[in-house]
Amino acid sequence: VTTVFFNGQYIDRSEAHVSVDDRGFVFGDGVYEVIRSYGGHLFALDEHLARLSYGLRQLSISGVNAESFRDVAVKLLAANALSNADATVYIQVTRGVAPRRHWFPDLTTPPTTYAAAARIIKRGDAGEGITAIPVPDMRWARCDIKSLNILANCLAMQRARDEGGTDAILIKDGVALEGAAASLFGVFDGHVRTAPLTNQILPGITRQVALQLCREAEIPVAERVIFEHELPLADELFLAGTTVEIMPITQVGTHVVGRGQPGPVTQRLGALFAGLTKPASVDQPPVPSTR
Ligand SMILES: Cc1ncc(COP(=O)(O)O)c(C=O)c1O
């Protein structure tokens, strides 16, 4: 049995039913978040809730406070005996249930809220690295919003998988913007680089943490685009994201990155990141166990 949060209540997953008129179902009209917990400590919870709040504001979805999910996330971990586990908390808010019209329904329409906690499913092995496949970026012009509408990301990820990769590198106008579900970093002559924050990428929380770690460790770092033609020139490439953490890319298509192994800067950042996610050093208090 799994307990989920649905429209204000904690219920069994099998009891949570979404209306066919839900705008999330019909239009993908909503936003989501994925938060990691390490041994019950929710990592960068403030930042995730701030991004959720931003997305809700950008989409003019009112009637729900992103902050309310702070308590929900903690309760879900406890209710599902995940207070001592490595887990993810998924949060989703849609504009709610209304007859199918493109324009917004009445402001009194309550948003649909959903959250669930689950044990972490690892994607790739940071000790080995992954293969990434460059794929044209077919997304819309507001990638800064963590919208439910991620069909283009799904298509890119599937294409990468079909071509033997683990993730995609989204290419727009000759620029390597990000992965299908993670931020992209490169290392060029000891300098770390990632795309600047624009409407074309998600403001990744792990991206921000990785940038901060670089600055603290005095690793030269810049928020400057990585061009597609520079990918073969990178000494190292890696993805940064809530679920993949710091994930070395050791191959781009058929091209081997560096020596085909996780590089020294990536490994160093991975170790520094692991230091942050150890329960003793994160800012959230431990979640009390239900057992
Ligand atoms: C397109 C995209 N970029 C970047 C990220 C990484 O963001 P975060 O580090 O906040 O998980 C994600 C996460 O799902 C994503 O979907």
The ligand as an ORCA input file, in Angstrom:
! r2SCAN-3c Opt
* xyz 0 1
  C      14.684     19.723    -18.493
  C      15.319     19.628    -17.153
  N      16.457     20.295    -16.918
  C      17.087     20.237    -15.736
  C      16.583     19.457    -14.699
  C      17.327     19.402    -13.409
  O      16.683     20.164    -12.426
  P      16.849     19.846    -10.900
  O      18.298     19.878    -10.601
  O      16.118     20.939    -10.229
  O      16.265     18.506    -10.665
  C      15.394     18.750    -14.879
  C      14.857     17.957    -13.770
  O      13.905     17.248    -13.888
  C      14.745     18.835    -16.137
  O      13.608     18.169    -16.362
*
